[in-house]
Amino acid sequence: MSMRNLQGRVAWIFDEDNYDIDLIIGIKNIKLSDLEELAAVTMTQYDPKFRQSVRPGDLLVAGHNFGYGHPHYPAMKAMRYLGITGVIAESFSPGFYRGEISMGFPLVTCPGIRAAVQRWDELAVDWQALTVRNLSSSAAPLAVEPLASADRGMLEGGGLIPYLKARLAAKATAS
């Protein structure tokens, strides 16, 4: 099975390193569970029109150690609900990375990405070539760090549970 390549606009660039994703929805909203309520508060402190400007397939770009802090899920649930299909960052906080990959949400580690793009640039992630191309510029593609086989399996399968079920089924068939 191969992973579907990503292509979309840069909906937002998180400039600071060690970004705490709870700030995406505001710390006071981390206990919200209704997706409409979460979407209504997403990124309002940065761009009050974020919800209206994002469209399905868009991507987020971030710096080093993106997802720092407690790996709460509401912020990224809201982003997925709004149509964000992945995050490309210089690096990720380990807890955030593990949690999002296990939900089947693509996270792409790409050194140099933050300096190579502007908001609304069109990006393409090629999992086979391990590159990110900025389709809005003539810049050379940037290298992507390869995924561990289990991480790739989780993304291909749609998350940890489907990945484990497929592994167990394959093991039962082989027996």
PEVENTA-V102900 format. One record per residue. N is the residue number from 1. RES is the residue in one small letter. SS is DSSP state (h for helix, s for strand, l for the rest). Layout:
# PEVENTA-V102900
n:N res:RES ss:SS
n:N res:RES ss:SS
This chain:
# PEVENTA-V102900
n:1 res:m ss:l
n:2 res:s ss:l
n:3 res:m ss:l
n:4 res:r ss:l
n:5 res:n ss:l
n:6 res:l ss:s
n:7 res:q ss:s
n:8 res:g ss:s
n:9 res:r ss:s
n:10 res:v ss:s
n:11 res:a ss:s
n:12 res:w ss:s
n:13 res:i ss:s
n:14 res:f ss:s
n:15 res:d ss:l
n:16 res:e ss:l
n:17 res:d ss:l
n:18 res:n ss:l
n:19 res:y ss:l
n:20 res:d ss:l
n:21 res:i ss:h
n:22 res:d ss:h
n:23 res:l ss:h
n:24 res:i ss:h
n:25 res:i ss:l
n:26 res:g ss:l
n:27 res:i ss:h
n:28 res:k ss:h
n:29 res:n ss:h
n:30 res:i ss:l
n:31 res:k ss:l
n:32 res:l ss:l
n:33 res:s ss:l
n:34 res:d ss:l
n:35 res:l ss:h
n:36 res:e ss:h
n:37 res:e ss:h
n:38 res:l ss:h
n:39 res:a ss:h
n:40 res:a ss:h
n:41 res:v ss:h
n:42 res:t ss:l
n:43 res:m ss:l
n:44 res:t ss:l
n:45 res:q ss:l
n:46 res:y ss:l
n:47 res:d ss:l
n:48 res:p ss:l
n:49 res:k ss:l
n:50 res:f ss:h
n:51 res:r ss:h
n:52 res:q ss:h
n:53 res:s ss:h
n:54 res:v ss:l
n:55 res:r ss:l
n:56 res:p ss:l
n:57 res:g ss:l
n:58 res:d ss:l
n:59 res:l ss:s
n:60 res:l ss:s
n:61 res:v ss:s
n:62 res:a ss:s
n:63 res:g ss:l
n:64 res:h ss:l
n:65 res:n ss:l
n:66 res:f ss:s
n:67 res:g ss:l
n:68 res:y ss:l
n:69 res:g ss:l
n:70 res:h ss:l
n:71 res:p ss:l
n:72 res:h ss:l
n:73 res:y ss:l
n:74 res:p ss:h
n:75 res:a ss:h
n:76 res:m ss:h
n:77 res:k ss:h
n:78 res:a ss:h
n:79 res:m ss:h
n:80 res:r ss:h
n:81 res:y ss:h
n:82 res:l ss:h
n:83 res:g ss:l
n:84 res:i ss:l
n:85 res:t ss:l
n:86 res:g ss:s
n:87 res:v ss:s
n:88 res:i ss:s
n:89 res:a ss:s
n:90 res:e ss:l
n:91 res:s ss:l
n:92 res:f ss:s
n:93 res:s ss:l
n:94 res:p ss:h
n:95 res:g ss:h
n:96 res:f ss:h
n:97 res:y ss:h
n:98 res:r ss:h
n:99 res:g ss:h
n:100 res:e ss:h
n:101 res:i ss:h
n:102 res:s ss:h
n:103 res:m ss:l
n:104 res:g ss:l
n:105 res:f ss:l
n:106 res:p ss:s
n:107 res:l ss:s
n:108 res:v ss:s
n:109 res:t ss:s
n:110 res:c ss:l
n:111 res:p ss:l
n:112 res:g ss:l
n:113 res:i ss:h
n:114 res:r ss:h
n:115 res:a ss:h
n:116 res:a ss:h
n:117 res:v ss:l
n:118 res:q ss:l
n:119 res:r ss:l
n:120 res:w ss:l
n:121 res:d ss:l
n:122 res:e ss:s
n:123 res:l ss:s
n:124 res:a ss:s
n:125 res:v ss:s
n:126 res:d ss:s
n:127 res:w ss:l
n:128 res:q ss:l
n:129 res:a ss:l
n:130 res:l ss:l
n:131 res:t ss:s
n:132 res:v ss:s
n:133 res:r ss:s
n:134 res:n ss:s
n:135 res:l ss:l
n:136 res:s ss:l
n:137 res:s ss:l
n:138 res:s ss:l
n:139 res:a ss:l
n:140 res:a ss:l
n:141 res:p ss:l
n:142 res:l ss:s
n:143 res:a ss:s
n:144 res:v ss:l
n:145 res:e ss:l
n:146 res:p ss:l
n:147 res:l ss:l
n:148 res:a ss:l
n:149 res:s ss:h
n:150 res:a ss:h
n:151 res:d ss:h
n:152 res:r ss:h
n:153 res:g ss:h
n:154 res:m ss:h
n:155 res:l ss:h
n:156 res:e ss:h
n:157 res:g ss:h
n:158 res:g ss:l
n:159 res:g ss:l
n:160 res:l ss:h
n:161 res:i ss:h
n:162 res:p ss:h
n:163 res:y ss:h
n:164 res:l ss:h
n:165 res:k ss:h
n:166 res:a ss:h
n:167 res:r ss:h
n:168 res:l ss:h
n:169 res:a ss:h
n:170 res:a ss:h
n:171 res:k ss:h
n:172 res:a ss:h
n:173 res:t ss:h
n:174 res:a ss:h
n:175 res:s ss:l
